[in-house]
Amino acid sequence: MQIKADFVQENGLYTGFSVSGHDLAAADTGISVLCAAVSSAVELTCNTLTECFGVPEKAVKVHPAQDAHNQIAVRLPEPDPVQSKLIQGLLLHLTLLSEESGGALRVTVSGQ
């Protein structure tokens, strides 16, 4: 099992991201700390974009799955330098988590 986080950058600004997948729960607790950390960071970013910066809710797409391999995708309606920094913060956070995940979290950036 793996969590995948893909970020989009256009003309130096981050304009969106997609996170999908799942991590196996620890046998002793039944909880995946990695999944909880990624989910919390993504929810915080999405809520800040929509509720604080006024990004339309339709810019956030949630694709639920029965097997817990949900996908959430965000695409800004237009590039914005401040909103880009928020997405970049999520990228930094997930990159640091991926370094500690033993391959359970993969982070990529497309575009430039």
Secondary structure, 3 states (H helix, E strand, C coil): CCEEEEEEEECCEEEEEEEEECCCCCCCCCCCHHHHHHHHHHHHHHHHHHHHCCCCHHHEEEECCCCCCCEEEEECCCCCHHHHHHHHHHHHHHHHHHHHCCCCEEEEEEEC
